[in-house]
Amino acid sequence: MANRYNAANKALDLSKFHADPILQDSFCALYKPIILIAVIEIIGENIPELEALSLNDNNIQILTFLKKYVDKLKNVRILHLAQNKIRDMSMLDSLIGMPLVELLLDGNPLCDRLKDKALYTSEIRNRFPKIMKLDGIELPPPISFDLAEEHTLPPSSQTFLCNAEGGATVRQFLEQYFQLLDSDNRQLLVQAYHENAVFSLTMAYPYGSKDKTSNWLNWYSTDNRNLLRVTDSDRRFKLLKKGHVSIVSFLKDMPTTSHDIMNFKVDLTVFTPLMLSLTVCGMFKEMKSGHKHSPIRSFSRTLIIIPAGNGYCICNEELHITNATEDQIKAFKSTPMPPPPAVIVTPPQVSIQNVSVPNTPLIPEVNGIDDLTKQRMVEALSVQSGMNLEWSTKCLQETEWNFDRATMVFNQLHKQGGIPAEAFVK
């Protein structure tokens, strides 16, 4: 080894080491782990300043055992491993940590397996970011950022609005949507979707695993459209819910829910007169009658919303559901539930027509509502408000059968004491 060391260049040439004339009476093949380890030990003890090492043409196939000895080659910046038998790129993982700027691998089987030069270079640079020369070819300099001082990321925000003017619209739309979703009559959500809307569902267990202690997501797994798992194009197409009737039918079959709207995280990324794009994340409790513990789920909904009539409707939705983490469950349980509205016994009578109601953002009313739908709307408003069927019908008639407008009118009058006691007599 001393004969093969160039002190001026701090370089050691161990190519075809087993064929050195000095070793004609001994077979010192570097492809044997015990021999290569002994060589590296000698380097660490005698020439720790070594900067260039050639191990060309030594039939080396395995490098995994070198992981414990990389620190003895901490100054090696040039490494030649050409004309060996290294078959897999993962063999180089044991050398991660060496400050390599030049690497020679030409003539190894792994070079034939990775014929895509861009991918080959990327794989090498993922392991050795400072590489400037690979297999004798100069590479473009790596992208790096030299910062004079450390900078911390800004604190996270519960809401991001690309346009501050969209805040009120989004808040009102989401309040109305989830109020209907958590109600006993999800059929009314048909107002919230465009007639040609598209909906898809994905689900997964946290961290990609499920154990005996987790709440199973079996109900959602049948319609899971995870593109990494569903590779058949026909199956992907069938799992899409197309049209507002199909979507609402699916939502009606989903387990009943109670959403924690106070802790929603909302990102509004597009807000134009023609389209809104937003993502809302949060938690909900899956209400199961007869069960002692109702599971708490985490969800993310990405919505594309467009103007429709006197409000807005969803034309595309992606829903992802998973189990809530322990921290999320604690946060959910610590959020106080809003108290039910108090019933005013002797309020003065006020005409519904005189109530001021915002007329921008809402889920639009349905034109040409059939009698069955009207009956369900009356029943839903009666359950939600506590009014009898006669007054629920009157409220819906005077708001032109717009359920959301009727609900807002009721809430506003209720706070003002404007609904007579007879409206609550059943």
N, C-alpha and C positions, 0 to 999 in steps of 0.2 A: 504493500500500500504506500509506503514511503517513496518507492521508485515511481509511483503513478501520481504523486501529488505535485502540483505546480503552485509553489508558495506565492509567486508574484501575482497570479490570477485568483488565488484561493480556490483552486479547482482540483477535483479528484476524479480521475478517469478509471472507472472499474468495469468498462465494457469488456465482454468476453473474459471475465475474471478467471474462470476455470481453466482457460487455455494459456494462462501466463506460464512462460518457461520455468520461472522460479518454482511453480507449483506442480511440476511434472511428476513428483513423487507423491503428491497428495491431491485428492479430488475435492476442491473447495468450490462447489457450485452454489451460486447465490440464490438459486430457486429453492434451496433448502432453508426453511425458516431459521434454524439454529445457526447457520453460517451467516445469513444476512443480519441477524440480530447481533452476532459477535462483531461484524464489521461496523455496524452503527454504534455499538458500545465503544469501539476503538476511536471512531470519529469524535464522539462526545468527549472522550477523555483527552485526546491528543490534538485535535484540530477543530475546536468548537466554533472557530471563526469561519469555517467552510461556507462558501457562497455558491459554488457550482458542483453538482454531482452527476456523473454519468453512470447509469446502470444498463446501458444498451446491450442487447444481444446476450442475455443471461438466462433465457427460458423462464423468466419469472412469470408466475401465474397468479399467485395469492399474495395479497398485501395486508389483509385484515389484521394480522398479528403486529403490525407496525404502529398501531394506534397509541400504544403505551410508550413509544420511543420517539414520537415526533418532536418532543421538546429538545432532543439532542441534535436535531437538524433545524433549529430555530432561526439560523441565519442563511439557510440555503434558499437562494432566490431563483436558481436555474436548475432544473431537474430534467434529465434525459432518460426516458424509459422505452425507447424505440426498439423494434424487433424483438419484443417479448411475447408472452402468450396471455396477456390480460384480456379477458373476454367480456367483462361487465364493468360499466361505469361506476357501479357502487363500490368497486375495489378501491377507488380513489378517495372514498370517504374517510379512510383511515389516515389520509395525509392532510386532511383539512386542518388548518392552523399554520401550515408552512407559508411563508410570505412570497409565494412564487410569482415571478413576472415572466418567466419563460418555461414552457413545458413541451417536451417532445414525446409523442405517443405513436408516431407513424410506424406501421408494421405490426400493430397489435390487432387481434380479431375484433375488438370493440370499435375500431375505426371503420371496419367493413359493415358492421351492424348499424352504425349511425351514419348513413350516407347524406342525410340532410345537414349541410355544413352549418346552417344557422342554428339548428337544434343542438348540434355537436358543440359549437362554441358556447351556446347558452348553458349547456350542462356543465362545461368546464368552468365557466365564470361564476356559476352558482356556488361552486366549491372553492374557487380561487379568484376572488373579485379583482385582484390586481394584475391578472395575466395580460401581458402586452404582446406576446409572441407565442403562437401555437403551431407546432409542427413546421417551424421555419417560416411561417407567414405572420407579418406584422398585423396586429388587430387594431381597430379604432379604439381610442382611449375610452375607458369606462366612464359612465356618467356618475359624478360624485358631487357632493355639496360640502364646501369648506365653510363652516360657520364660525365667525369670530367668537360668538357666545351662544350659550344654550337658550333656546326659546321653548316655552311651554305652550301646549295647545290651549285654545280658549275653552272655558268651561262649557259643558254640554247644556243645551236648552231643551225644555220640554216641547216647545213649538218653534218651528221654522216657517216663516212666511216669505216667499219670494216677492210678495206684494202685500203691504200692510192693509190695503183696502179689501183684500180677500178674507181677512180674519173673521169678520162678522158673518159673511156669507157661509163660510165653511163651518163655523161653530153652530149656526142655526140649522144648517142642513144635517149635520151629524147628530145634533140633539133630536131632531125629528126622526131621523132614520133609526137610531138605536132605541128610541122610545117605541116605535112600531115593532122593531125586532124583538124586544123584550116583552111585548104584549101577548095576549092570548089569541090575537087574530092577526097573524102575519100575512094574511091574504091582502091586507091593505098596502103591503109593500109593493104591490103591482104598480102603484103610482110612482115609485122611486126608480124604476128601471125603464129604459127605452124598449120599445117593442122588439127591436133587433139586438138587444144587449147580449153580451157573452160573459160567462162566469166560469171560473175554474177553482178547484180546491186542491191544496196539498197539505200533508201532515207529516210530522216526524217526531220522534221522541228526543228529548234534550240530549245533546252531545252524541246523537246517533245511536243510542242504546236504550234498552228497556229492562227493568228488573222487576222482581216480585213485589217491590214496595210502590211502584209507580202506578198511576191510574191509566188504565188501558185506553187506547184511542181507536178501539175496534170499529166504532160507528163510522169514523171518518176514513178508515183505510180502504173501504170498498171503492170510494170515488177519488182516491189519491192520484193526482195527475203529475206526480214528480217525474220530470222528463229524464232524470238519471235512471229511474227504475222502469218507466213505461217507454219502451223503445219502439214498439209497433205503432206505425202512423195511424192505422185504422182505430186502434184502441185509444190513442191520444185524442182523435177526433170525437169518438163516442163519449169520452169523459167530459167534454165541454158541454155546459148547459147553455143552450141558445134560445133567446127569446124571453121576454119578461114572464110569460106564463110558466115556462119550464123552470126558470130560476126561482120564482116564488114558490112553486110546487116543491122544489128541493129544499128551500129554506123552511117551509112549513114542516117538513119531515125531520129537520134537525132537532136535537134536544133543545128544550126550552132553556132560556138563558137569563142572566142578570148581569149586565155590564157595569164595570167601574168607570163611568164616564169622567169622573173627576181626575183620574190619573192617566187619561189618554195622552199619548205622544203623537203629535201631528206634524207632518212635513208637507207643506204646500209648495210644490216645485214648479208648477205652471199655473198662471192665472191670466187668462185673456178673455175677451168678450165671447169667444167661440168655444173655449175649453178650459177645464180645470183638471189638474193632475195632483193627487195627494196620496199620502200613505198615512194610515192611522194604526197605531199599535197600542195594545192594552191587555186587560184581563177580563175574564167573565167567569161567573160561577155557573156550572151546568146543573140546572135544577132537576133533581130526580126525586119524585115523590116516593116515600117509603124507604129512602136511603138515609142513613144516619149522617153520612158525610158526603156532601156534594163536591165533586172534583172542581178544581180551579184551573182553568186553561189560560194560556197566553195566545194572542192572535196578532196577525198583521194583515191589514187589508189595503191593497193598492187600487185606487179608484180613478177612472177617467170619467169626468162629469161634463155634461153639455147642457146648454139652456134648452128648456122645453116648456112651451106655453107660458104660464105665469111663474115658473120656477125652474128647477134643474132636475135632471135625471141621470142615472148611471148608465153608461153605454159599455163599459168594460170593467170587470172586477177580478182580482186575484186574491184569494183568501188562503192564508197559511195558519194552521192551528198546531199547537204543541202543548205539553204540560208546563205549568208555571213552575219556576224554580222556588226554592225555599224562601229566598229574599222577596220574591214577587208575592208569594202567598202571605207573608207577614205584612207587606204593604197593603195588600188587598183587605186583609182582616182589620187593619188599623183605620181604614177609611170609614167614617160614620155614614150610615145610610140616611138619606133625607127623610124627614118625618112626613107622614101622610097629611094632606091638606085638611084643615079644620072645616067643619060644616057650619055655615052661618045660618042661624035659625030664623031670624027676622030681618032679612035684607030688603031694602027698597027695590022696587021693580024698575029695571032699566032696559031699554030696547037694545037688542044685540046689534042693530044696524048702526048705533051711535058709537060703537067701540072702535078705537083706532088700532089697527093691526098692520104691522109691516107687510108690504106686498111684494118684497123682492125674493128672498132666497129660497124658496121652499120647494119641497116635493110637490109637483103640480097636481091640480085636480084632474079627475078623470071625466071626460065628456061621454055622455051616453051611458051612464051607469045603470045596470039592470036592477030589477027589484030585489033579487037575492043579495046582490052586493050591498044595496042600500040597507037591507034588513041587518046584514052582518055589521055594517058600519054603525047603525043605531045601537045594536047590542054591545059592540066594543066601546062606544062612547059612554054608554050607560054604566058598564063595568068600571071604566077608567075614571069617570067623573062622580059616580054615585047618584046621578040623576035618574029619574024614571024614564021609561021608553018614550012617553009623550014629549017630555021636554028635550030629550036627546034628539028626537026626530025634528022638533022645532029648531033646535040649534043648528042641525045639519042642513035643514031646508034654507035657513036664512043666511048660511054661508055657502050656498050653492053646492052642497054635498062635497065640500073640500074638508076632509077629516082633520088635517093639520090646522087649518084655519079655525075650524070649530073648536078644536082642543085649546088653541091659543086664546080664542074669545072666552071660552069657559074659564080658563085660568085667570085671565085678566079681570073678568067680572067677579069671580069668586074672591079674589083678593080685595076688590072694592066693595064687597058685600052686595053685589048687584043681582044676585039670583034669589028668587023668592023661595021660602021654605017648602011650598007645595011641589017644587021641582024635585025634591028629594023624598017625597012620599011615594012608596011603592005598594 
